Amino acid sequence: MSLKLSIITMAIVVAGTAHSSVSAQDQPSANLESAKSRTQQLMGGIAPKLADLTDDVLYADIWERPELSKRDRSLVTVSALIALNRPDQLRSHLIRARDNGLTEAELVETITHMAFYSGWPSAVSAVAIAKDVFAEN
């Protein structure tokens, strides 16, 4: 799956079934909420500028630049997240990395390689996250 398709998929979130008590004038508001990106839903209410920068600069610009493939960008990002021991972000980027063409074996090899550069605890944490992600997908 391409990154562009991944971003579009992330941006489309089902708002849930509408209740019969919702008036017609309330419908556009509900539609706007469901059209928000995942980033906007997670942090837009408290950090709207950070959410905008994430959507508009990081994903719509940086990830779309042609100088690196999305596969390579995923490999770099996963490596950085392992090195920085950022488990919350690592989970979603392991999923994205697989969508961008990295295999489970390549991701496990990346974790193993990073153990020697970022430390054993970071690699052990990354393995636990990878195990969960691979089991889910």
C-alpha positions in Angstrom: 0.0 0.0 0.0 1.4 3.4 -0.9 2.0 6.1 1.7 -0.5 8.3 0.0 -3.1 5.6 0.3 -2.0 5.0 4.0 -2.5 8.7 4.7 -5.9 8.7 3.0 -6.9 5.6 5.0 -5.7 7.2 8.2 -7.7 10.4 7.4 -10.9 8.6 6.9 -12.3 7.6 10.3 -15.8 6.5 10.7 -17.7 8.8 13.1 -20.1 6.0 14.2 -23.7 5.7 13.5 -25.8 8.8 13.7 -28.5 8.9 16.3 -32.0 9.6 15.1 -32.1 12.6 17.4 -29.4 14.4 15.4 -30.9 17.1 13.4 -30.1 17.9 9.7 -28.2 21.0 10.7 -25.9 18.9 13.0 -24.9 16.6 10.2 -22.2 18.8 8.6 -20.5 19.0 12.0 -20.5 15.2 12.3 -19.1 14.9 8.7 -16.3 17.4 9.5 -15.3 15.4 12.5 -15.2 12.1 10.6 -13.1 13.8 7.9 -10.3 14.8 10.3 -7.0 13.1 9.9 -5.9 10.6 12.6 -3.4 13.2 13.7 -6.1 15.8 14.1 -8.2 13.4 16.1 -5.3 12.5 18.4 -3.8 15.9 19.1 -5.6 18.6 17.2 -7.8 19.6 20.2 -4.8 20.2 22.4 -2.0 21.0 19.9 -3.6 22.1 16.7 -0.4 23.6 15.2 1.6 20.4 15.9 -1.2 18.4 14.2 -1.3 20.8 11.2 2.5 20.6 10.9 2.4 16.8 11.1 -0.3 16.6 8.4 0.9 19.4 6.1 4.7 19.3 6.4 5.7 15.9 7.7 3.3 13.6 5.8 2.2 15.8 2.8 5.7 17.2 2.1 8.6 15.3 3.7 7.3 11.8 3.2 6.4 12.7 -0.4 9.8 13.9 -1.5 11.3 11.8 -4.3 14.9 11.7 -3.1 14.2 8.7 -0.9 11.7 6.0 -1.4 8.9 5.5 1.1 10.6 2.2 1.9 13.9 3.9 2.7 12.1 6.6 4.7 10.4 3.9 6.8 13.7 2.2 7.4 15.3 5.4 8.6 12.3 6.3 10.7 12.1 2.9 12.4 15.8 3.0 13.1 15.6 6.5 14.7 12.6 5.4 16.8 14.5 2.4 18.0 17.5 4.5 18.8 15.4 7.1 20.6 13.4 4.4 22.4 10.0 5.8 21.3 7.7 2.7 21.6 4.4 4.6 21.0 5.5 5.9 17.6 7.5 2.7 16.7 4.3 0.7 16.7 2.6 2.7 14.0 5.8 3.1 12.0 6.4 -0.7 11.9 3.0 -1.0 10.4 3.8 1.7 7.9 7.1 0.1 7.1 5.5 -3.1 6.1 3.0 -1.2 4.0 6.0 0.5 2.4 7.6 -2.8 1.4 9.8 -3.8 4.3 9.5 -7.4 5.4 9.3 -8.7 8.9 12.7 -10.3 8.5 14.2 -6.9 7.4 12.6 -5.1 10.3 13.9 -7.7 12.8 17.3 -7.4 11.2 17.1 -3.7 11.6 16.3 -4.1 15.3 19.2 -6.5 15.8 21.6 -4.2 14.0 20.3 -1.2 16.1 21.0 -3.1 19.3 24.7 -2.4 18.8 24.2 1.3 18.1 21.3 2.3 20.3 21.6 -0.2 23.1 20.2 -3.5 24.1 17.2 -2.2 26.1 16.0 -0.2 23.1 16.3 -3.3 20.9 14.6 -5.6 23.4 11.7 -3.1 23.7 11.5 -2.9 19.9 11.3 -6.7 19.6 8.4 -6.8 21.9 6.5 -4.2 19.9 7.4 -5.8 16.6 6.1 -9.2 17.9 2.8 -7.5 18.8 2.5 -5.7 15.5 3.4 -8.8 13.4 0.8 -10.9 15.4 -1.9 -8.2 14.7 -1.2 -7.9 11.0 
